[in-house]
């Protein structure tokens, strides 16, 4: 359905015809894309993407539900952005991360990484997946500055003009590569290190004005792989940092820091980084000054985002007396007089000492650890996890005469 008046329909039709004349990028076509925004459908936008990828682009309303793992697995790419809240932002984020782990590609758009009520959550926001974080969103318009033009995502795109996009966007300094910015310096496109997750900064579907080139850009991101050797930060002998591929860095006598690493913040200046908790609960690894600029809480040089320091109540294995391994918060474990094993530590494999039947000298049975049983002078029954029925041998009865018994008291 094409919304708007008659003139709008004419403009949309012209856009479709124009895009149909543009040659597709020189790469294999994807089979399909799932368009799953927290917003109403825009069939025209989907049709433009479908023309670009050479396959279907289907709609799922993420305000009303969460795509199942089976549904996601039936597509090559998933594209989502939000204006309204997601039905289940954590579940959707976890499933998108699973989709990426299974070989899929996710294209995140406006609001998904911004601080506010409509952002996506779950594992897809962890470092290594989400390429950027953003302070907010704005209707301030801006155009692509033309950088990164050699990358296949910009094939046959003379320009992109975003009327609605994220602002204050910060790329992950370790796992992200920025591929194009707007003229005001905001990120236009960014990838994680293996390009399985992309951030396309702009909304060009209903209810915002349609930009056919933005739809083409999303299609290109779904289709293409990197057109050149991956690049990363290279520390030269003079202490300066440049972005090169590994071979060029070696030729210049530099130290290559890995694919997708960046020179901003400068890794060659030896400025230390640590975990930073943003106000939306997302953890990123940046310098102390960058964390302060983002109005975050810095956890110290060398601190990491796993386990997540931004989680006020992390779950982990708890070894409590007389209990099997339990997954609890630190406070819950302390209430059980247990030993908290750390955030994200699972109970499988079991980190707790074995609790089994302990046969005491009086023939009674109690469930203890091996050390506790030894301390009570008992016999630890490895592999016996119950005292009902009592596995302990009865205390032997000794037959003695009354005279012998009286003599023992002398």
N, C-alpha and C positions, 0 to 999 in steps of 0.2 A: 504494500500500500504506500503510495506517495502522498505525503502530507503537504498542506499548504494550498495556495491558490493556483490558478491556471498558469501564471508566469513561473511559479516555482516548479511546477511539473515540467514545463518546457526546459528550464535550466537543468533539472535533474536528468532528463532524457538526453540533453546535449552532453552532459558529463559522462553518461554511460557510453554514448557513441564515441566520444573523444578517447576514453580509456580503452575502448575496444581496438582502437587504431595503434595503441602503443605496444611495441614489441615487449614480450616477457623477458625477464632476466635470463641470462645464459646459465641455467641450472635445471635440475630435474624438478618436475612439478610435484607438489604435495597432493595427497589424495583429498584431504578435507580439513575443515576448521570448525570448531565449536565456538560460536560467539555467545559468551555467557556473562553479560554485564548485569550490574544491579540497576537496571534501567529498562525502559520499554524497548521494544524491537524497532529496528530501522531497516526494513527490507532493502531499501536502495543502497545503503551502506554495505549490507551483506552481499548484494549482487555485484557491487564493485570489487569487493574482496574475492568473491567467487570467480569473477572474470580473471583476476590477477593470478590466482593459484591454480586455475584450471580444474577445480573440483568444487563440491558443495560447501557452503558456509551456513550452518544451521544455527538456530537461536535457542537459548535456554535462559529463562528469567531467574537470575540468582537471588532476586529479592524473595522469591516464593519457595525456593528449595535449593538443594546442593546436588550438582551432577554426581551420579554414582561412579565408582571406579570403573565399572564396565562400560558406561557411556563415554567417559573420558578416553578410555583405551581404544575406542573405535575411531578416534580422530588423530591426526598428525600434530595439530596445533590447537591450543585453546587461547582465546583472546578475551580478556575481561577488563572492565573499568567500572567505576562506581560513582553514582551521584546520590543514590539512596543506600541505606545500610544493607549489607548482605544478610541473607537468611541465617547463615551459620558461618561467620567469617573464619573461625578457627578450623572447623571441619573442612571448609572449602580450601583453605591454605594448606592443610595437611594432605588433602587429596591431590592438589596441584603438585606438591613436592613429590608425592608417590608417582604421579604421571611423568614428571621429569626424570625421576630415577629409572622409570621403565622405558626411557628413550623418547618421550614426547617433548614438545617445545611450548613454552608458555609466554604469552605476550601480554604484559601488564600495562595498563593505561592510567589515565588521570584518576587521582584520589586513592589509588590502591596503596600507595606508600606514604600518603600524607597523614599528618596528625589530625585526627577528627573521628567522627562517628561512622564514617563509611569506608574506612580502610579495611584491607584484608589482613588476616592474622594467620596463625598456624606456622608450620615449618617452612612454608615458601618465603617467609620474611626473614629467615635466618641467614647469616652471612654465608656466602657461597651460592645461595639461590637469588635473593633479592639484590639487584645491582645498585639500588639507590634508596635513600630515604629523603623525605620532603617535609618542609615545615608547614605547608598548606597548599591551597589552590587559589587561582586567580583568573578573572576574566580579562586580565591585561593581555592584549594581543601582541604577538611577535612573530617574526619570520625566521626560518632557518638561515644560518650564516654561511652555508656552503662548505663547511669543513667535513672531512671524511668522505668526500665525493667519490673517491675511488672504490669504496666498499660497495658490495652488491646490493645492500639495502637501499641505496640511493639510485639504483639503475633507472634511467629514464624519468627521473624526478627533478624538474628544474627548480622546484621550491615547495616548501610547506609553510602554510600560514595558520597558526593555532590561535583560536579565539578563546580557548579555555585550557589551562594547563597547570601543572604543579609549579610552585615557586620555592625557593630556598632548597633546591635539590642538591644533595651531596652523594657522590658516587662512593661505593665501597672502595677504600684505597688499596685493598689487597686483591679482591676477587672481581673487580668490575673494569670494563673498558668503555669509555665514552666515545660514541661514534656520531658526532654532530651536535652542535649547540645552536641555540637561538642567538640573535644579534645582541641580546642583553646578557648573554653568558649562561643562561639556564640550559640544563641538559635537554637535548632533543631526543636522542636515542642512546641507550646504554645496555650493555650485555654483561652477564656474569662470565666467568672465565672460559667456559666451554660453549657459550652462546645458546645454552638450552633455555635460559630465561632472559627475556628482553623487556626493557621499559621504554615504551614509546610515549613521550610526554605530549599529550594533546588529545582532546575529545573532538571528533568531527562527525559524530552521529547524533541522532535525535536525543535531546532537544536543542542541540547546538548546530550552527551552520555546517552544512556538508562541504568538506574539502576532498574532491576525488583523489588528490595526491596523497592525503593522509591515509585513505583506504588502500591505495597502491603501496604505500610505505609499509603498512601492516602486512599486506600480502607478501611483499619482498622479504620481510623479516621471517615470515613463516617458511619461505622457500629456500633462501640462500645460505650458504656456508661462507666462512671467511674467504676472501679472494686472494689473500696473501698469507705469508707465514705469520703466525701469531706474534704479537709484540708485547713487550713489557718494559719495566724500568731497568735502565742500565746505568750503573754508577761508574763514571770515568775516573781516571787516576787523579784528576785535579779536584775531585769531590763533587763535580757537577752531575746532574741527572738528565738523561735523555731517554726517550722512548724508542727502542729499536727492536728488531727481531734478534734471536739468540746469536745467529751467525755474524750479523753486523756488529753486535756488542763485543763479541770475541775479537773481531777484526780491529776494533778501536781500542782493544786492550782493557775493556771494562769488565765489570762483574754483573752478569745478568741475574735479575731477581725473580724471574718466573713469568710465564704467560699471564697477561692481564693485569700485572702490577703497574702502578702509576707513579708519576713524579710529583703528584700533588695529593697528600703532603709529601715533601721531599724525603725519600727513604735513605738518601745518601748523606743527609745532614746529621744522621744519628739521633734525631729527635725521637724520643721513645713514645710508644703508643700503648693504649690500654682500653679496657672495656668502658663504654659510655652508654648509660641508660637514658634514652630520650623520654620526653613526657608521655609518649604513647605506649611506653613499655617495651619498645624495640631496643635491642642491644646492638651497637656497632663498635668496631675497633678503630679508634682514631687517636690523635694527639690530645693532650689536655686542653690546649687552646681551641682546637676544633670542637671539642665537646662543650666547652664554655660558650662558644659562638652559637652552638645548636641548642643552648639552654638545657643541656643534659647534666647528668651526675657522673663524674669521672671516678673510676674505681682503682686507679693507680697504674703506674707504668708496669707493663708486662701482664696485666690482668686480661682474661679472655672472656668470650661470650658463651663458652660452654665449659662447665654448666652455667646456665643463664643467671647472672647476678641481678637481673632486673625482676626476677620472679621472687616476690616477698615470701612465698610459701612453697618452696620447691619440694617435690616428692622424691623419696629415695628409700632404699632398703633400711629396715629397722630390725635389729636383733634384740628381742626382749626376752627376759627370763621366762621359761616355761611356754614360749610361743614359737610357732614356725616363723619364718621370715615374713615380715609385713611391709607393705609400701605405705609410708606415712610421711607427714611433715615432720620437721625437727621437733616441734612442740609436742605433737602427738606421740612421738617416740620417747621423749623425755617423760611424759605422763605415764608411760608404760614401764619406766625405769630401764629403757632399752638403750642400745648403742646405735646412733644414727650413722649409716655408712656413707652418706654423701648424696648430693643432688643427682638425680638421674641414674643412680646405681640400682640395677634391677634385682629381683629376687631369683632370677633364673639366668645364669647359674647362682645357686644359693651361696651368699657370702657369709652366712651365719654358721657357727659351730653346730655340729649335729646334736640334736636333742633326742635322746633315746632312754629306754628303761634303765634304771639304776637299782640294783638289788642290794639293799642294806643288810647289815648283819642280823637284824631281827626277822629277816624274811619278807619285809615290806618292800613295795616297789614305788618309785617316784621318777618322774621324767626330768632328767637333768642333762647338762653337757658332760663330756668326759672329765673335764677338770673339776666340775662341781661334784661329780660322783666320787672321784678319787679323794677329794677333800673330806667327804663324809665317811670314808672308809668302805665305800660300796664297790660293787662289781658292775662295770658299764657293759650293757648288752647292745653292742653295735648292730644297727639295722632293725632293732625292735622298737617301734614307735608308740607302743601302747602298754599300759599296765593292767588292762582288762581284756582277757583274763591275766592274772598275775603270772609273769614268766619266771619268777624267782623260785628256786628250790626251797622247800620248807626247812625250817631249822631242825636238825636232828635231835631226837629225844634220847637221852642217856639213862638207862636203868641202873640205879644204885640203891644199896640197902640203907635203911634208916640210920644204922650205926655209922656208915661212911659219911652220910650227910651231916650227922651231928659232929663227927670228928673234923669236918672241913671248917666248922665255925670256931674251933678251939684256937 
